Amino acid sequence: MAERGAGPIATDPAAPGVPVAGGPEATGGTTATLLEPGPDAGVGNVPAGGTDAAEAAEVDRWASFPAAANAPGPANPSPDGSMLAYLAATSASDGGRELRLLPTGGGPERTLTLPFAPLPDADPDGLPYTDEGPQWSPDGARLAVLGPRPDGATGTAVWIVDVASGEARPLVVHPASDRGPRWAPDGETIAFTSRRDGRDTVCLAFAVGEGPAVPLTDGTRDDRDPAWSRDGDQIAFRRRSVEDPRHDDILILVLGTGEERQLTSRPGKVGLGSKPASRRGMRWAPDRSQVAYVTDEKDWDILAVLNADNGSGWTLAGEPGDKAEPRWDPTGKKLLYTRTHGPYVACCVKGTSAASAETVDPGDGFARSPRWLPDGRVVYLFTDGRRPPVFVVQDAKAGAVRTALPTPVPAVPTDPVADGAPSNGTSDAPSDVSPVSGERDGATTDTLPAPIEGLVDPVRHEVETGDGLKLGGLLYRLPEMAGTAAGVVSLGDGPPARQEAGLAPGPQRLAGAGLAVFAPNLRGTRGGGRPVLDGLLETSDTEVEVADLADIAAALGELDGIDGGRLGIVGRGFGGTLALLAAASRPGTYRAVAAIDPIADWDLELDTTDGASRAWLTRQYGLPAARPARYALRSPDTFAALLDGPVLLVGTADAPPSRAAQLDGLAATLAELGVAFERETAPSGEPEAVTYGRVAAFLSRALARTS
């Protein structure tokens, strides 16, 4: 559905958001498509001649674009290394997950039919890369998986799944919400985090047979994320600080005696581990009493090691980039981890005595859930700007031959591409990839699957703000386009969500329409070091985000091939809010703005959003009642009367709770102020790329040349 002010605009029902040639909003022809960019694609004056059938085919093409939410979750190899277990999206568009098993030696994956709906095991406070995925028993016969409580009450439970039969039962049935299961080395018990009465407690339960959850910590403070020692006699866990819930300490529990030893922030301790910090991701070495973990005590999240006997600690990996997901190799001589730097996430290996780390993935992409195999090889999930996520197996060194396992996410159906557009005719294109779906019949020794045809290969770009901070992101442009293109700043979901070098439906769809797109990571996001991550804490009383977006617009307009007088901006959620603010409070900076499900009522948003989002917002800005001026600076209503260019509001049926009411309120405000705007509604299940097709059509019209 599309409407403009009080009157509808003419659109093609076969291609939502695409104006009908000759309709009241058409300006010189049909909107450019990905496959047929003209010399001025994306500016509203490409040659006419498209047909309804072609436009419908283009919508179908983008409807097949792999959504980021459909990427496989963290995978864990079985104890013998023969199988990966992970959660992946179901074929339905309801956000559901299913448990899959994928042979590491090649072959088709297997989906286990379960009596419950498996759930991701994410940190409730939103800490990144804390979901560990399904957990194998030491004998490889069972998996511990998170799911809903069996009594139907709110919360989660740990389920034990028999791998051979798919039969499942809850680990314990009790009035608490459980997560984070970890098998004891002997496979007889499972430690996990249990939340009851508003507190997290580390508990223990027998893996076979029903029984109670036995508390191992007293629950007076939040204790979570147990990690077993190699002999099963001790458990490391993190305890949330009473003074600051952002900080944690690492403690050791001796099971035989009940003794607790605090290893970090102890009185008299100096050096690493002595000051308050966020600590997570504990992993015991396989051959000695040492615990590797992630800490934010320096300018980047680093990998550190603690001696579990005396609490001494040292840095293992402190190079630029935020480290996460540490894993010891079977010998205890190397650590595998991910490193987030700018828009890229690399898979790295570092010897415990080595001076530097090696990056083992192909580069310029997004690596996730790296794991060791028993034979010393590694497996990780990898994607980049033009390839769907695949699991990759290789030796643990740079330049090793990589084996791509069957593609778990279907690729976009391919079509002939325009002259100059990227194609998959590259030397690394595997011969057994289907030209239709990108699915594989078995493992190959090619580097990666072929890139998806017609997609843009994004490049890293940085912008320096007025106060000297460098904000990085990705630039998407169709190659070899004649003339200058209109530019678009695409904010995605806004901070703290990162815009990474994986398949990005929004920027790709906009770039496919011939627009030059910059997708920045703003203050408050990871990957730029502590100054960027904490860049809102000291500036939240100012319009710092809008000032940064003005600097970004100025820098974008100076790039060759981009017309600085024809810039647009788009975002979703908080990103949509910031897009509206940038267009309104800095008149003339952005000529057009589109907002998808923007946040427009902060009281309503904080009352209905998830705990992780609420925690981030209150940390950055405080509470609306206590800090009304901060939230007024970030409310579209404050500057709505200053909107003087084309405005598009898009509501999606799959938006978080309360967003529809917020959008209605914002639309009513704009109408009352006499601000012209268009409004569209995306039905439930509409793919993100199709929704951004609505935005691409709008911006192509709004940023058309006027002479």
Order of alpha helices (4+ residues) and beta strands (2+ residues): beta-beta-beta-alpha-beta-beta-beta-beta-beta-beta-beta-beta-beta-beta-beta-beta-beta-beta-beta-beta-beta-beta-beta-beta-beta-beta-beta-beta-beta-beta-beta-beta-beta-beta-beta-alpha-beta-alpha-alpha-beta-alpha-beta-alpha-alpha-alpha-alpha-beta-alpha-beta-alpha
